């Protein structure tokens, strides 16, 4: 969403949006998408309450600080943060991995708490600054660093990111960083799109799902980093 908002409007003759404005819009989009998407993944029993509880609390506090603090960061700095996060996320998602076996039941899921908390804290602060719940980096971290099966990582990520987007939304709203009128078309389209995406993700093979996510993240990272260094 962030690269689209940054680079598509000028193609149609509109004034380009600043990264501060884009960050405000994407945090609203992320909040609504998470609420809609987590309902779908909950039906497929791919949301771990324990994982979401541990990481969600940490990411909420971190994103609140990052969302409020982004007011003092320049457009260039925010672009660099976003691009770096997306670049790392793409590498983790596309890196070769052993074939995943059948995912355990979410009730039986084991995970390292310290790895989960470190991931949540870092993603919360940086994601809150650039107006992202952090899914594009959190899902790769969950699968590669916390060792969570891909389908459970995607479903639980939405519950976790729901808290970080809420915190980032509060931080940006209280500091006047959201262009409310521009959120209307986003809100009208994101709910049905998130429902459709949630259903489709459970019909796509895991390896193909990782490649699709990795390529999308890599394209976003390349375009953002190009803008950050060469304008």
N, C-alpha and C positions, 0 to 999 in steps of 0.2 A: 504493500500500500504506500509506504513512504516514497520509494522511487517513482511510482506512478504519479503521486501528487507533486513531486518535485519537477518531473520532466515532461509530463503530458500536457498540462495547461498551456505552456508556451507554443506547443505545436499547433494549437488552435487559436493563437493570437492573444491569449490572456497573459496578464502579468505573472511572472514566476512567483511562487510562494516561497517564503523564507523557511529555513529548517525549523525555526521556532513555531511558525504557524502549522507546518506539517506535523510536528511533534504533538501539538495540541489536538489536531484532527485525528491522528492515528491512535491516540490514547482513547478517544471516544469510540472509534471503530473497534479497537481491541476489546474494550469493556463489553460492548453489546455482542460482539462475535463470540466471546468466551461464554457469556450467559447462555446464548443460543446453542453453541456447539457442545458444551458440557452436558446438556440435557440429552443430546443424541448419544454421546459416548457412554453416558451412565446407563442407558438402555442396553448397550452391548456389554455391560459389566467390565469396562476397561478403565475405570477410574479408581485409583487406590486412595482411600480416605486417609490412611496413615501417612503415606507419602505427601499428599496434599496438605495435611495438617502440619507436618514438620517443616516443609519447605514454604508453605503458604504464609505462615506467620513471619518467618524471616524475610521473605521477599516483600511482604507488605511494608514493613518498617524501612527496609532499604530503598524501595521504590518511592516511598513518600519523601525521603530525604533527597533522592536523585531528582524527582519531579520538581520539587521546590527549588533545588539548587541550580537547575538548568537555566533559570532566569539570568544567571550571572555568566553563563558560558556563551562564547561567540558562535555564530553560524558555522564558521570553519571548524571549530573544535567539535561541535555536535556532529558534523558530517564525518569527521575522522573517527569518532567513537562508534557511530553507526556502521561505517564501512569496515572497521576493524572487527567488530562483533560479527557481522555478517560473513566476513572472510573466514574467520575461525570456525564459525558454524558450518560453512560449506565444506571445509576440509574435513571436519569431524564426520559430517553426514556422508560424504563420498568416499571416505577411507575404506579400504577393503576390510571386511569382517567375516568371521566364520558364519556359516549358515545358522540362522536362529532356529531353535527347536520350538516346540509348542509352548506358548506363553503359560506360566502358572496361573492359577486362580488368584485374583487380586487379594483375597484374604490370606493367601499363603506367600505373598511376595516378601522377599527379604532384600534389604538394601542397607548400605553403609550410611549411618546418620550424619557423620561428619562430612562425608562427600556431598550429601544432599544439602547440608547447611551452607557449605562453602559455595556451592554452585548457586544456591538461591540468593545469598548475600551479594555476590558479584554481579549476577544478572539483574538483581533488583535495583542496585544503585545506577549502573550504566544504562539499563533499559529504561528506568524512570527518567533519566536525563534526555534521552532521544525520543521519548513518547512511545515506547514499545513495551508491551508486556514481557517481551523477551522470548517468545516461542521459537523464533528462528535460531536462537543460540541455546535455549534451554532444552529443546528436544534432542539436539546432538549431544549435549552434556549428559542428559539423563541416560541416553543409550550407550555412550562411549565411556563416560567417567563414573557415573553412578551405577551403570550396568543394569538398566531397566529394559525389559523387552519393548520393542518398538511400538506395538499397539497400545500397551499400557502406558508407555511414555507419552504418546500423543494424547490419549484420553486424560491422564492425570495432569499433564502439562496445562490443559485448559482450566482445570480447577485451581492449580497453583497460580497461573497467570491472571486468573480472575481477581485474585487478591492484589497482585502487583499492579494491574491496570487500574483497579479501584484506588489504590494509593497514589499512583501517578496522576490519575484524573483529579483527585482531591488537591494534590499539590499544584497542578497547573491551573485548575479552576480558581483556586484561592489567590493565585498570583496573576490572574488575568491573561493567561496564555492560550485561551481557546476562542477561536472565531466561531461563535455559536451558529450563525446563519449557514456557514459552509458545512456544518455537520448534518444538515437535513437530508441531502441526497445520499449521504453515506449510511445514515440510519435506516433509510427506506429500502436499501438493497442488501445490507449486510446480514440481516436476520434470515431471509430465505436462502442466501448463499451459504451461510454457515451450516444450516440444516442439511443442505444438499451435499456439501463437502464432508460432513461427518458421516453420512451414510455411505458415500463413495469410498471413503478411506478404509472401510471394513470389507470392501469388495476388491481391493487392489492388493496383489501379493506384496509382502513386506519389503523384499528387495527392490521392487519397482517403486514402491512408495518412498523408500529412502532416496533413490536416484532422482525422482521427481522433485522432492523437497530440496535435495542438495543442489540441483541445477538451478532452481528458482532462487535459492539463497545466493548462489555464486554469481548469477547475473546481476542481482541487486547489489552485491558487494562490489563488483567490478565497476558498475556505473557510479555508485556513490564515491568510491575511492578516486575515480577519474575526476569527478567534480571537485573533490577536496584538494587534489594536487594540481590539476591543470584548468579548473574552472569550466 
